[in-house]
Amino acid sequence: MKERRLTGIAAAIGSNLIFGLSFLFSRTALTRGVPVATLLGLRFFVAFLAMTLLIAFGVFRVDYRGKRPVRLLSLVLIQPVLYFLCETFGIQMTSSSEAGIIIALLPIVSVLLSALFLRERPTGGRVAFVLLSIAGAVLIVVVSGSRPSFNLLGTVLLFGAVLSAAVFNLLSRHLSESFTAVEMTYAMMATGTVVFGGAAVYGTATGGGLPVLLGYLADPVFLAALGYLGLLSSVAAFILLHRAVEGLGAARTASFANLATVVSIAAGTLVLHESLAWYHFVGSALILVGVWGANRGRAPKT
């Protein structure tokens, strides 16, 4: 049991390290002039192609026989489809501060849903540490963020992204009894390829055609960003996330989510030479202490 918990903690930290760096690579790709729909379509296509090759060569094992793959439909529609749609359009309609605050609420929403549906009853101390982690993320985005826009639809979409991520954790925990982390991730990448790949094809056809797309793919900087987003941020990170949920449960896995904020700040400072202020240090410290406190001791009672 202890080994499973430690594996879950390592997987949760690993996935959020990757997710934290993905902001840097997404920004790099978008600054090359690539439309969001094209980036998402290529990202999931690369991920699906890579997993297909790894399965063909025996590195990954996938076997859906006797498991009723239709049960994965709710999982793949929520993540990546609903989550990415809500997050992308929500961020476009709101300010960075609003988006950061709402996305940071994921741990507490996961705690509430886990208590309601999985009967995982957290202690008062664990809830306090989760709130401390959220306070750290809110401090960073409030002090450094832009002026609020108060766009109702954008706010609703961002809450939809948070709810999608929390429900995804619950479904992953439930479906892990029948499907492996690789099998769930492969279904997600296939769905992302169909949905966002279709949008990318339409965008390419109406926005300059194949020559424009080939121009993006001839850019080595964009290819490097695409490789990270497709291989690490999609395949590796989601496999780790499924295994974290399997080992820790939905609520405790979500408590690591704000680590991605700390990683993105560090990446922006080291790579993009962005300046650090007092609130980055204080907020990051609150996040780290909150994550540590939320995961100390035994798992929540079920």
C-alpha positions in Angstrom: 0.0 0.0 0.0 2.8 2.4 0.9 4.6 1.6 -2.4 1.5 2.3 -4.3 1.1 5.6 -2.6 4.7 6.6 -3.2 4.3 5.6 -6.9 1.2 7.8 -7.1 3.0 10.8 -5.5 5.9 10.4 -8.0 3.4 10.2 -10.9 1.5 13.2 -9.7 4.7 15.3 -9.4 5.9 14.1 -12.7 2.7 14.9 -14.6 2.5 18.4 -13.1 6.1 19.1 -13.9 5.4 18.3 -17.5 2.1 20.3 -17.5 3.9 23.3 -16.0 6.5 23.4 -18.8 3.7 22.9 -21.4 2.7 26.6 -21.0 6.2 27.6 -22.2 6.0 25.4 -25.2 2.4 26.3 -26.1 3.4 30.0 -25.9 6.4 29.3 -28.1 4.3 27.5 -30.7 1.6 30.2 -30.8 4.2 33.0 -31.2 5.1 31.4 -34.5 1.7 32.4 -35.8 0.1 28.9 -35.6 -3.7 29.0 -34.9 -5.0 27.3 -31.8 -7.1 24.8 -33.7 -4.1 23.8 -35.8 -1.8 23.4 -32.8 -4.3 21.2 -30.9 -5.0 19.1 -34.0 -1.3 18.5 -34.6 -0.6 17.9 -30.9 -3.1 15.1 -30.6 -2.2 13.6 -34.0 1.5 13.4 -32.9 0.4 11.9 -29.6 -1.9 9.3 -31.3 0.7 8.4 -33.9 3.5 8.0 -31.3 1.3 5.7 -29.1 0.2 3.7 -32.1 3.9 3.0 -33.1 4.8 2.2 -29.5 1.9 -0.3 -29.3 2.8 -1.8 -32.7 6.4 -2.4 -31.5 5.3 -3.9 -28.2 6.5 -1.1 -26.0 2.9 -0.4 -24.8 0.2 -3.0 -24.5 -3.4 -2.3 -25.3 -6.2 -4.8 -25.2 -9.8 -3.7 -25.1 -11.3 -7.2 -25.6 -14.0 -8.0 -23.1 -13.7 -4.5 -21.5 -16.6 -2.7 -23.2 -14.6 0.3 -24.6 -17.8 2.3 -24.9 -17.4 2.9 -21.2 -14.5 5.2 -22.0 -16.8 7.5 -24.0 -17.6 9.7 -21.0 -13.9 10.0 -20.1 -12.7 11.0 -23.6 -15.5 13.5 -24.2 -14.7 15.2 -20.9 -10.9 15.1 -21.4 -9.6 16.2 -23.8 -12.7 17.5 -25.7 -14.8 19.4 -23.2 -11.8 20.5 -21.0 -9.8 22.0 -23.9 -12.8 23.7 -25.5 -13.8 25.3 -22.1 -10.3 26.3 -21.2 -9.3 27.7 -24.6 -12.4 29.8 -25.2 -12.6 30.8 -21.5 -9.1 32.1 -21.4 -9.8 34.1 -24.6 -12.8 35.8 -23.1 -11.4 36.6 -19.7 -8.3 38.2 -18.2 -5.3 36.2 -17.2 -6.0 36.9 -13.5 -9.5 35.6 -13.6 -8.4 32.5 -15.5 -5.6 31.8 -13.1 -7.9 32.1 -10.0 -10.6 29.9 -11.4 -8.3 27.2 -12.7 -6.5 27.2 -9.3 -9.8 26.0 -7.7 -9.4 22.5 -9.1 -8.1 20.9 -5.9 -11.0 22.0 -3.7 -13.6 21.1 -6.4 -12.0 17.6 -6.6 -12.2 17.3 -2.8 -15.9 18.2 -2.8 -16.7 15.8 -5.7 -14.7 13.0 -4.2 -16.5 13.4 -0.9 -19.8 13.4 -2.7 -19.4 10.5 -5.2 -16.5 8.4 -3.9 -17.1 8.9 -0.2 -13.5 10.0 0.3 -13.8 12.0 3.5 -10.9 14.4 3.9 -9.8 15.6 7.3 -10.1 19.3 8.3 -6.3 19.6 8.2 -6.1 18.3 4.6 -8.8 20.7 3.5 -6.9 23.6 5.2 -3.7 22.7 3.3 -5.6 22.5 0.0 -7.0 26.0 0.6 -3.5 27.2 1.5 -2.2 25.9 -1.9 -5.1 27.7 -3.7 -4.3 30.9 -1.8 -0.7 30.7 -3.1 -1.9 30.4 -6.7 -4.5 33.2 -6.2 -1.9 35.5 -4.7 0.3 35.1 -7.7 -2.4 35.7 -10.3 -4.1 38.6 -8.4 -1.0 40.6 -7.8 0.6 39.9 -11.2 -2.5 39.5 -13.4 -4.4 41.8 -15.6 -7.5 43.8 -14.8 -10.6 41.6 -14.5 -12.9 41.7 -17.5 -16.0 40.2 -15.9 -17.1 38.3 -18.9 -19.9 36.0 -17.7 -19.6 33.4 -20.5 -15.9 33.3 -20.2 -16.2 32.7 -16.4 -18.7 30.0 -16.9 -16.5 28.3 -19.5 -13.5 28.4 -17.1 -15.6 26.8 -14.3 -16.6 24.2 -16.9 -12.9 23.5 -17.4 -12.4 23.1 -13.7 -15.4 20.8 -13.4 -14.3 18.8 -16.4 -10.8 18.2 -14.9 -12.3 17.2 -11.5 -14.8 14.8 -13.1 -12.0 13.4 -15.3 -10.1 12.5 -12.1 -13.2 10.7 -10.7 -13.8 8.8 -14.0 -10.1 7.8 -14.2 -10.3 6.4 -10.7 -13.4 4.4 -11.5 -12.3 3.1 -14.9 -8.8 2.1 -13.6 -10.5 -1.0 -12.3 -11.1 -2.2 -15.9 -8.6 -0.2 -18.1 -4.9 0.5 -17.8 -3.5 4.0 -17.8 -2.1 3.4 -21.4 -5.5 2.1 -22.6 -7.3 5.2 -21.3 -4.7 7.6 -22.6 -4.7 6.0 -26.1 -8.5 6.4 -26.3 -8.1 10.1 -25.2 -5.5 10.7 -27.9 -7.6 9.1 -30.6 -10.6 11.2 -29.7 -8.5 14.4 -29.6 -7.1 13.6 -33.0 -10.6 13.1 -34.5 -12.2 16.2 -32.9 -9.3 18.7 -33.0 -7.7 17.2 -36.1 -11.0 17.8 -37.9 -11.0 21.5 -36.8 -7.4 21.8 -37.9 -8.1 20.4 -41.3 -11.0 22.9 -41.7 -8.9 25.8 -40.5 -6.1 24.8 -42.9 -8.4 24.5 -45.8 -9.9 28.0 -45.2 -6.7 29.7 -44.1 -4.1 29.2 -46.8 -4.2 25.5 -47.5 -1.4 22.9 -47.3 1.5 25.3 -48.1 0.8 27.2 -44.9 0.7 24.0 -42.8 4.0 22.8 -44.4 5.5 26.2 -43.5 4.7 25.6 -39.9 6.2 22.1 -40.0 9.4 23.4 -41.6 10.0 25.6 -38.6 12.4 23.7 -36.2 11.3 25.8 -33.2 7.7 24.9 -33.8 8.6 21.2 -34.3 10.4 21.2 -31.0 7.4 22.7 -29.2 5.0 20.3 -31.0 7.1 17.3 -30.0 7.0 18.3 -26.3 3.3 19.0 -26.4 2.4 15.8 -28.3 4.8 13.3 -26.7 5.4 14.6 -23.2 2.5 16.8 -22.3 -0.1 14.5 -23.9 1.2 11.0 -23.8 3.6 10.8 -20.9 1.8 13.4 -18.6 -1.7 11.7 -19.0 -0.3 8.2 -18.4 1.3 9.5 -15.2 -1.9 11.3 -14.2 -4.0 8.2 -14.6 -1.5 6.3 -12.5 -1.5 9.0 -9.9 -5.3 8.9 -9.6 -5.1 5.1 -9.3 -2.5 5.3 -6.4 -3.7 8.4 -4.6 -7.4 8.9 -5.4 -9.0 11.8 -7.3 -8.8 14.5 -4.5 -5.2 13.9 -3.5 -4.0 13.8 -7.1 -5.8 17.2 -7.8 -4.0 18.7 -4.8 -0.8 18.6 -6.8 -2.3 20.6 -9.7 -1.0 24.0 -8.6 2.6 22.7 -8.7 2.2 23.4 -12.4 2.0 27.1 -11.5 5.3 27.0 -9.7 7.0 25.1 -12.6 5.6 27.6 -15.1 7.0 30.5 -13.1 10.4 28.8 -12.8 10.4 28.1 -16.6 9.5 31.7 -17.4 12.3 33.0 -15.2 15.1 30.6 -16.4 14.1 30.4 -20.1 12.3 33.6 -21.0 14.2 35.7 -18.4 11.0 37.0 -16.9 11.5 38.9 -13.6 10.6 37.5 -10.2 8.8 39.5 -7.6 8.1 38.9 -3.9 4.6 37.4 -4.6 6.1 34.7 -6.8 8.2 33.5 -3.9 5.5 33.8 -1.3 2.8 32.2 -3.5 5.1 29.4 -4.6 6.0 28.7 -0.9 2.3 28.5 0.0 1.6 26.2 -2.9 4.5 23.8 -1.9 3.5 23.8 1.7 -0.1 23.2 0.8 0.7 20.3 -1.5 3.0 18.8 1.2 0.4 19.1 3.9 -2.5 17.8 1.8 -0.6 14.6 1.1 1.0 13.8 4.5 -0.3 11.0 6.5 -2.9 8.3 5.5 -5.3 8.5 2.6 -8.8 9.9 3.2 -11.3 7.5 4.6 -13.6 5.9 2.1 
